Amino acid sequence: MTMLEQMTGLATQAKAASRELAQLTTAEKNSCLLVMAGALEENASALKAANALDMEAGAKMGLTSAMLDRLKLDDKRIASMAKGLREVAGLTDPVGRLLDDRTRPNGLRLQKVTVPIGVVVIIYESRPNVTADAASLCFKSGNATILRGGKEALNSNKLIAETMVSAARSHLAKFPAHAIQVVPTADREAIPALLSLTQFVDLCMPRGGEGLIRAVAECSKVPVIKHYKGVCHVFVDRDADLAMAEAIVLNAKCQRPAVCNAMETLLVDKAIATEFLPVIDRQLAVMKVQLRADATTRALLQPATCNVQPATEQDWFTEYNDYVLNVRVVEDVQQAIEHIAHYGSAHSDSIVTKSEATAKKFLAEVDSAAVYWNASTRFTDGGEFGMGAEIGISTDKVGARGPMGLEELTSYKWIGLGSGQVRS
């Protein structure tokens, strides 16, 4: 069997499952999600055993400690997956919402109603919890999903999906067997083959590094929702509460540096740089964060620290996903905005300031999917936004933007209710 034939089989099954999913009631979908959540917790030992095989393979592949952290499944993360499924069950069903209702002069009534997209392909790296998150959101919104995780997480991903499907089918006989599928091969040719099937696949959402997302966008014949990278900024303004700024900077960079909403560049107002930079440098050094900085920053910190290297032009564009941070001293908020406009990725950016006027200028002029005032960039996440588990983050400006939850997984159709009208 060729790769195209194999992927056509998956996609054909998914398309059929999507039609069956559209017939499930909200109560049926919610009860399945709750059963799936319980099954993940009950099968924690098996999930950790499968994940141990992936962790061993990942170490042999030379994955960094940060990437291995993304790959790891422990009791806390399994419980978090289950919690995410229960939260999705508690969310309002996005399907069947009436968006518009109008009656034309000829008596024709037109209703705009939300419907599932159909078949959604999710392509992602390392994080096996994405399997549960993506599958639960697609299922709740009535979509069949085909999941293609990284080869380093294949054992974990397959068992998570199998656990969810098996539990749902035992609970509800009409649950479609192919509502949630994992691409069973790590062969790279699977992706272009799958994404050529426009008659079956309706949408692709890649989650991962810039290289993965660009490769998917370039080969796909189906629509792709994407963000290429997360070069996120925190700007500490001259009117900032510096204790607050310290806490936000440390959280934005160090809580989970390998994720797309982690800060990659710290911008510091010149007026408070002498006071703030030595303090935050000491804090970052404790966390083993290496700094790549402009000349002004290096002059303020050296020779007191050996933690600073000169920043290159390319560094300002770089998403490190690691304990590395760019630092630049800027003249004011205007220069911070200009820096973000030139080097940023339109993902998530934050200002720390007590000045409402300065904050409003930053919020209005920084054109990113999420912009914050006195808060960490780490909040750009579907769960933190109250969407339940997250399907992904988009930096596109047409269609979905920012964290994507249930509503972003629906389309709509127009329903015309007539009484014999014909167009003249």
N, C-alpha and C positions, 0 to 999 in steps of 0.2 A: 504494500500500500504506500503510495506517495504521501509526502507531507501535506500537499494540497487536499488529497482525498481524506486524510486523517482529520484535518482541520474542518473540512466541509462536513464531516460527520458530526463533530462537536457543535458546529454552528447550526446545522439543521435541527439537531436535538434541542438546542437552546431556543430556536425560533418556535418550535412546537410547544416547548415548556412555557414560553412567554404568553402564548394564547391561553394556556390553562391557568396560569397565574392570574390573568386578568379576571377570571371568574371567581376567585376566592374572596370571601367577605373580609372586612376588617377584623372581625372577631377571630376568624380562622387564622389569618396571618399573625395576629398577636399571640394566639395560643401556641402556634408553632415556634415563634421566637422564644417564648418562655421555656418551652421544652428543649429547644436547642441550647439555651443558656445553661440549664441544668445538666445537660449531657456533657458540655465542655468541662464543667466542674467535676462531674463524676468520672470523667476519663482523663483527669489531670496527669495521672502517672504515665499513661500511654502517650499522652501528648509530650510530656517531658522526655520520655525515652526516644521518641522520634526526633525531637529537637536536639537531643544530645548527639545523634548521628550527624545532624546538620552543623552543629557547633564544631564537632571534630573535623568535618570536611571544610568548614569555613576557616579554621585555624591553619589547615594544610594549604588552603588557597592563599594564605597570607593576608586575610582581612585584618584591618586595624582594630584596636581595642574598642574604639567607638562603634565601628560597624558590627563587631561581634556582640556588643551590647544591644544593638538594634535587633539582632537575630535571636537573642536569648529568650526562651520562654521559661518562666518560673511560676510558682503558685500565685504570686501577686499579679502577674500579667495575664494569667489564665482567668483569675477572678475578675480582672478588669475587662477582659473580652466578654465574659458572661454578663457583667454589669452593663456593658455597652448594649448588648442584645436586649436586656430588660428595659433599658432606657428607650431604645427604638420602639419596643412594643408599647411603651407609654405615650409615644408621640402621636399627634394627629395624623391620620391617614391622608397623604397628599393627593390621592387619586379621587376623582369625582367632584372636585371643588368647582363651583360655578364662578368663573372669572368675569363673565359679561352676560347680560341678558337684555336683548333689545328686540323691539317689534317694528318692522318697517311699515311704511304707509299702506302697502298692499296687504298687510296682515301677516306676512311671513315673520315668524318668531325665530330669532337666532340666539343660540346659547353657546358660549365659549367654556369648555369643560376640560379640566386637567385629566390626562391619560398617561400611562406608562410610556417610556421611550421604546422599550421592546427588549433588545439584546444589547447588553453593555459588556464590553471587554475591559478588564482592569489589568494593567501591566505595572508591576512594582518590584522593589528590591528589598531583600533582607527581612523586613519586619513582618513576621507571620501573623501578628495580630490584625494586619490589614485584611487578611483573608476573612476573618469573622466580621470586621467592621464593614467592608465593602459588600459582602454577601448579605448581611442583615439589612442594610439600607436599600440595596437593589430589590431584595425580596419584599420589604415593606411597601416599596413604591411600585410593586407589580412587575419588576423587570427580571428577566433571566440574566445570569451573569456567568461569564467565562473568565477565570482568574489565571493570570500567568505571572507567578512570582519568580524570583531569582533562583538559579540552580542551587544556590547555597541553602535554600529553605524548602526544597521540594518535599522532603519527608514531612515536615511540619505542616505545610500548606495542604497537602493531600489528606492528612489525617483530620485536620480541622474541618475541612469541607465534608469529608465522609461522615464525620461525627454529627455534623449539623443536619445533613440530608437524611441519614439513617434515623435520627431522633424524630425529625418532622414526619417522615413516612410512616413510622410506627404509630405516631400520634394521629395523623390525618391521612387516610387512605388515598385521597385525591391530590396530595402534595406531589407535584411533578418531579419525577426522578432526576431530571436533567435541569432543574431550576438553578442549581449551583454546580459548576464544573470547574475542575482545575486542569489546565493543559498538562498532559502527563509526561511531556518530554522537555528537556532543557535545550534542545536543538534550536539555534537562533533562527533557522528558516521557518519555524512555526509562526513567528510574529507576522512577517510579510504575507505568508499564506493566509493566515486568519483574517488579516486586515484588508485582504483583497475581496472578501466575500460580502460585497455591498448588499446583496439580496437577502442576507441573513443578519448581518451585524449592523446595528444602528449607531453605535457610539463607542469610542475608545477613550479611556482615561489612563494615561501613564503617570505613575508616581515614582519618583526617584531622582537620580542625578541628571544634570543637564545633558550629558551624552546620551543617556537612555531616551530622554524625552525628545530630543532632536531626531534621533534615529527613528523613533516611532512616528513622529510627525511627518518625516520625509518619505517613509515607505507606505503610510496608510492611505487607502482609498476611501475610508469612512471618516466622518468628522472626529476630530481630536480636541479634547479640552485639556489644557496644559498650563504648567508654569515651568519655565526652563531652569530657574534656580532661585534660591532665596538669599540674596545679598541684602540682609536686613540691617538697619541702622538705628542707633540710639544717639540723639543729640542732647547733650547736657548744656542747657542755656545758662546765661549769666545770672538769671533770677531763679535758678533751681534750688530746691531744698537738697543740699548735698548728701545728707544721710539717705534721703529717698533715692537720689541718683545712684549712690553706691549699691543699694539693694536691687534696683532695677537692672543696672549694668551686670551685676554678678548673676542674677537670675537669667537674663536674656542670653548671656554667653555660656554659663557653666551648668545650668540645670540639666540640659541635654544638648550638648554641642553638635550632635550629628543630625539634628532635625532641621527642616527647611525654615522654621521660624526663629531659629537661634540667631543672635546678633553676630554679624561678621565685621562691622566697622563701628567704632565709637568716635563720635564727633564731639569735641569739647570747645565751648566758647572761650576765646582768648582771655576774656575778663576774669575767668575763674580757673584757668588752666594751672597756674602756679600753685594754687591751693588744692585743687581736686586731683590732678594727675598723680602726684606722689602717693596719695592715699589709695587711690584705686589700683595703682601699680602694685603696691604691697599686697592688696587683697587678691589680685589676679595671680600674682606670683605664688601665693599659697595654693591656688588651684592649678598650678603648673601651666598657666596660659602664657604662650609666647607672643610677644607684641611685635608688630611690624608697623613702623611709625614714620611720620614726616619729620623733617629736620627740627621743627620747633619742639615737638614732643621729645625727641631724643635729647635735645639740649637741656630740657627741664629735668629729665630723668637720669641722665648719665653725669658723672660716673657712679651714681648711687646704686644703679641696677645694671646687671648684665643681661636683663630679660628683653632688651629691645634691639631689633634689627631694622635697617632701613627698609621702608616700603617701596616696592617697585610700582610702576604704573599698572601692571597687570594685577598686582595684589588687590587694588581697590575694586576690581571687578570680580574677585574670587570668592566662591562659596567654599569655605574650608571643611565644614562638617567635622571640626576637630578643635582642640584647645589652642587655636591660633586666632589672633585678633588684630585687625588694623586699627590704628589710632591716628587721628588728625586734629590739630587745633585749627579752628576756623574763626574768622573775624566776628561773625554774628549769625543770626538765624538765616539771613538771606544767603550767605555763603554755604550754610548747611543745606538749605533747600537746593541750591545749585549743584552741590556735590552729589546729593541723592539723585537728582534728575539725570546727571551724567553717568554715575557709576551704579546706581541701584537697579533692581530687577522688578520693581513695582509689586513687591510682595508685602512686606510689613516694615513700618518705620515708626519711631517714637520720639517724642520730645519730652524732656523733663524740665518743667518751669512752673513758677508761681504766677507768671504773667499771663492773664487771659488773652490779652491782645496778641502777644507773641505766639501763644498756642494756637489761636484761631488762624493766624497767618500760616503757620506750619501745616495745620490740618487742611486748610483750603488749597494750598499750593503744592503739597506733596501728593503726586498722582500715583498712589499705590493702592492695592486691593484692601489693605487695612492700615489705618493711621491712628496712632495712640497719643494721648496726653497723660503723662504721669502713670504709665503702665508698661509692663514688659511686652516685647514682641511675641513672647511665648504663648500669648493668649489667642493667636491666630490658629484656631483649631475648632473643628466642628463640635466637639464635646464641650469645650469652654464657651462656645457661643450658644449653647443650649440646643444644639441640633441632634444630640445623641452622638452615636459613632459617626465618623467623618468618611466621606467617600473620596475626598481629595481637596486640593486648593487650586483655584484658577487665578492666573494673572491676566487672562484674556479680558478684553473690554466689551466684547459682544457675547451675549449669553451670560452664563454663570461667572461670578467674580468673587474671589475670596473663598472662605471655607464653604464646602458644598455638602448639603445634607439632603433630606428627603425631597424638599420642594424643587431642588435643582436636578432631580432625577425624573422629573415629569416633563412632558410636552403638553400640548392641548389640541383639541379638535373643535371644529364648529359643528353644531347640530342644528339643522334647519327643520322647524316644525311648521308645516304648511297645511293648507286646506284646498289644494288644487291650483295654487299659483303657477303661472307660466310667465316667462319674461317676454316682453314685447319689444 
